[in-house]
């Protein structure tokens, strides 16, 4: 089914409303209908091989509720017969469910939608030929940097679309978004040593800029060659460049403040609203209404308006993030953080998943000093981590313990970057790290996985290298 950007919301709402009327006329239950439609084009060049594709992903998801028994079903396509199929299957699941969900109190109630994010409609015109050309420019730029940049890849993607949600309680809302991004990836090789790096640009309010993406990736990969072994086990301060710092926050606060672990008592933060848990200079917002934020929508995945949620302010824990289900259990209601398909990390196709909870766009308030200023401010030895360590996203929310391997890592000594290091293990506790946050940079950087974060420096993690 073809769509255009201007009419997308009205078309989706019309189809969803027709599906809801059919459901209510045929079955004795409450229903929620979610329709998803996105158009995307992408291109990639890897080791000289060009691949490209474009197409549309469209589907529907239905939840049916008979009292406290809830059924879920989904299907590809948003045509009436496809929606009706999911309606029938969702009702049958609810009707035959053996065990009711005693915590279920119904679908979300209607509220005024929030605002969509910015949208450069020039993104709608990007096709695979344009994206191939941009990918080629990234590759050419990277290859021109250094002959040791042996394996070079470039990719670009543009997408636009939206979703609609209607339910038996009167929710009837839709939202649209656009995005485009490009990535340069480089492996530098010297004397059998291989080091990789990437760079990225992306936006929704402008076209991406390829200039510098290939160059930055190549320079970073080459700069890591000649890595030395730290050859000690110790406790040292660590400096986390923006992409690494974003991974740290998403893996800790980004999980521990979500409604499910909070309500179930798994998160150690569940009883700490109003407590100081981080440096007084640290403020963290989950901003579902940042105009340029990649996760900004008028509504979340079950129809609640997205909003700006202050999680930590001046080091004090202020709020948690909820969908309707867990927000009601906590007694606070939804914060507009329902998502489908894995949230900011992606994964499953959104219409194939029932609602869950996710951050929308983590935004750290800028501190003082550039990345270089923070490096130069330290005496003695410090570990600099420039990219997310391996294992960062597989950590224990209940304890906050982590043990990861940093491959893009440097030794800093007396304020100067001394040398790249071979793979170095870093371990500690997330929550203690926040309390031991000693520097926050002013170099806020957009990262590919839904955050804008500056350089952060922590005291006291265990280092093995």
URZI-V251148 format. One record per backbone hydrogen bond with DSSP energy under -0.5 kcal/mol. CO is the residue of the C=O (numbers start at 1). NH is the residue of the N-H. E is the energy in kcal/mol with one decimal. If there is no record, write none. Layout:
# URZI-V251148
CO,NH,E + CO,NH,E
This chain:
# URZI-V251148
4,8,-0.8 + 5,8,-0.7 + 7,11,-2.5 + 8,12,-2.5 + 9,13,-2.6 + 10,14,-2.1 + 11,15,-2.0 + 12,16,-2.6 + 13,17,-2.7 + 14,18,-2.0 + 15,19,-2.1 + 16,20,-2.3 + 17,21,-2.4 + 18,22,-2.0 + 19,23,-2.3 + 20,24,-2.7 + 21,25,-1.6 + 22,26,-1.4 + 23,27,-2.3 + 27,29,-1.2 + 30,65,-2.8 + 31,168,-2.1 + 32,63,-2.3 + 33,166,-2.1 + 34,61,-2.5 + 35,164,-2.1 + 36,59,-2.1 + 37,162,-2.7 + 38,57,-2.9 + 39,160,-2.4 + 40,55,-2.3 + 41,158,-2.5 + 42,53,-2.3 + 43,156,-2.2 + 44,51,-2.7 + 45,154,-2.0 + 46,49,-1.9 + 48,50,-0.5 + 49,46,-2.2 + 51,44,-2.8 + 53,42,-2.8 + 55,40,-2.5 + 56,58,-0.5 + 57,38,-2.4 + 58,77,-2.7 + 59,36,-2.7 + 60,75,-2.1 + 61,34,-2.9 + 62,73,-2.1 + 63,32,-2.2 + 64,71,-2.9 + 65,30,-2.5 + 65,67,-0.7 + 66,69,-1.9 + 68,70,-0.6 + 68,101,-3.3 + 69,66,-2.8 + 71,64,-2.4 + 73,62,-3.0 + 75,60,-2.8 + 79,82,-0.9 + 79,83,-2.1 + 80,84,-2.7 + 81,85,-1.4 + 82,86,-1.6 + 83,87,-2.4 + 84,88,-2.4 + 85,89,-2.3 + 86,90,-2.9 + 87,91,-2.3 + 88,92,-2.1 + 89,93,-2.1 + 90,94,-2.3 + 91,95,-3.1 + 92,96,-1.7 + 93,97,-0.6 + 94,97,-0.7 + 100,102,-0.9 + 101,104,-1.7 + 119,121,-0.8 + 120,123,-2.1 + 121,124,-0.7 + 122,125,-1.1 + 123,126,-1.3 + 127,131,-2.2 + 128,132,-2.5 + 129,133,-2.0 + 130,134,-2.3 + 131,135,-2.3 + 132,136,-2.4 + 133,137,-1.8 + 134,138,-1.7 + 135,139,-2.2 + 136,140,-2.7 + 137,141,-2.1 + 138,142,-2.2 + 139,143,-2.4 + 140,144,-1.2 + 142,145,-1.3 + 142,146,-0.6 + 146,149,-1.8 + 148,150,-1.7 + 148,189,-2.3 + 150,152,-0.6 + 151,187,-2.6 + 152,47,-1.1 + 153,185,-2.7 + 154,45,-3.0 + 155,183,-2.5 + 156,43,-2.4 + 157,181,-2.3 + 158,41,-2.5 + 159,179,-2.3 + 160,39,-3.2 + 161,177,-2.4 + 162,37,-2.4 + 163,175,-2.2 + 164,35,-2.4 + 165,173,-2.3 + 166,33,-3.0 + 167,170,-1.7 + 171,167,-1.8 + 173,165,-2.8 + 175,163,-1.6 + 177,161,-2.1 + 179,159,-2.7 + 180,203,-2.3 + 181,157,-2.5 + 182,201,-2.1 + 183,155,-2.2 + 184,199,-2.0 + 185,153,-3.0 + 186,188,-0.5 + 186,197,-2.1 + 187,150,-1.0 + 187,151,-2.0 + 188,195,-2.4 + 190,193,-2.2 + 193,190,-2.2 + 195,188,-3.3 + 197,186,-2.7 + 199,184,-2.2 + 201,182,-2.7 + 203,180,-1.9 + 204,120,-2.4 + 208,210,-0.5 + 210,213,-2.1 + 210,214,-0.7 + 212,216,-2.7 + 213,217,-1.9 + 214,218,-2.4 + 215,219,-2.7 + 216,220,-2.2 + 217,221,-2.2 + 218,222,-2.6 + 219,223,-2.2 + 220,224,-0.9 + 221,224,-0.7 + 222,225,-1.6 + 228,422,-2.6 + 232,234,-0.5 + 232,465,-1.6 + 234,463,-3.5 + 236,461,-1.5 + 237,383,-2.2 + 238,240,-0.5 + 238,458,-2.8 + 239,241,-0.6 + 239,385,-3.3 + 240,456,-2.3 + 241,244,-0.6 + 241,245,-3.0 + 242,246,-2.5 + 243,247,-1.6 + 244,248,-2.0 + 245,249,-2.2 + 246,250,-2.7 + 247,251,-1.9 + 248,252,-0.9 + 249,254,-3.1 + 252,255,-1.3 + 252,256,-3.2 + 253,257,-1.6 + 255,258,-1.4 + 257,321,-2.9 + 258,262,-1.6 + 259,263,-3.1 + 260,264,-2.6 + 261,266,-1.5 + 261,267,-2.2 + 262,265,-1.0 + 267,270,-1.6 + 269,272,-2.3 + 272,275,-2.5 + 275,277,-0.6 + 275,317,-2.7 + 279,282,-2.1 + 281,283,-0.6 + 282,315,-2.5 + 283,365,-2.3 + 284,311,-1.9 + 284,312,-2.0 + 285,287,-0.8 + 285,363,-3.1 + 286,288,-0.9 + 286,309,-2.8 + 287,290,-0.8 + 288,297,-1.0 + 290,293,-1.9 + 291,118,-3.1 + 293,296,-1.5 + 296,117,-0.6 + 298,114,-2.5 + 298,306,-0.8 + 300,303,-1.3 + 304,300,-3.2 + 307,288,-2.1 + 307,309,-0.6 + 308,310,-0.5 + 309,286,-3.0 + 309,311,-0.8 + 311,318,-3.5 + 311,319,-1.2 + 312,284,-2.4 + 313,316,-2.2 + 315,277,-2.7 + 315,278,-1.5 + 316,313,-2.6 + 317,274,-3.1 + 321,259,-1.8 + 322,335,-1.7 + 322,337,-1.7 + 323,327,-1.9 + 324,328,-2.2 + 325,329,-1.2 + 326,330,-2.0 + 327,331,-1.3 + 327,332,-1.9 + 327,333,-1.9 + 337,358,-2.2 + 338,301,-1.6 + 339,356,-2.6 + 342,345,-1.3 + 343,346,-1.6 + 346,348,-0.6 + 349,352,-2.2 + 350,353,-1.7 + 356,339,-1.9 + 361,287,-2.9 + 362,452,-2.6 + 363,285,-2.5 + 369,442,-2.7 + 370,374,-2.1 + 371,375,-1.9 + 372,376,-2.5 + 373,377,-0.9 + 374,377,-0.7 + 375,378,-1.3 + 380,414,-2.4 + 381,237,-0.6 + 382,384,-0.5 + 382,412,-3.2 + 383,239,-3.2 + 383,385,-0.5 + 384,386,-0.5 + 384,410,-2.6 + 385,241,-2.8 + 389,392,-1.4 + 390,405,-1.8 + 391,394,-1.4 + 395,397,-0.8 + 396,400,-2.5 + 397,268,-0.6 + 400,430,-3.4 + 401,396,-1.5 + 402,428,-2.0 + 404,406,-0.5 + 404,426,-2.5 + 405,390,-2.9 + 405,407,-0.6 + 406,424,-2.3 + 407,409,-1.0 + 408,386,-2.5 + 408,387,-0.8 + 409,421,-2.8 + 410,384,-2.6 + 410,412,-0.6 + 411,418,-2.6 + 411,419,-1.2 + 412,382,-2.6 + 413,416,-1.2 + 416,413,-2.8 + 416,418,-0.7 + 419,411,-2.8 + 420,228,-2.5 + 424,406,-3.2 + 425,464,-2.1 + 426,404,-2.9 + 427,462,-2.4 + 428,402,-2.4 + 429,433,-2.2 + 430,434,-1.9 + 431,435,-1.4 + 432,436,-1.4 + 434,279,-1.3 + 434,437,-1.2 + 436,438,-0.6 + 436,459,-1.8 + 439,457,-2.2 + 440,368,-1.7 + 441,367,-3.3 + 442,444,-1.5 + 445,453,-1.9 + 447,450,-1.0 + 447,451,-0.8 + 450,362,-1.7 + 451,447,-2.4 + 452,364,-2.1 + 453,445,-1.9 + 455,441,-3.1 + 456,240,-3.7 + 457,438,-2.6 + 457,439,-1.4 + 458,238,-2.5 + 461,236,-1.9 + 462,427,-2.1 + 463,234,-2.5 + 464,425,-3.1 + 465,230,-0.7 + 465,231,-1.0
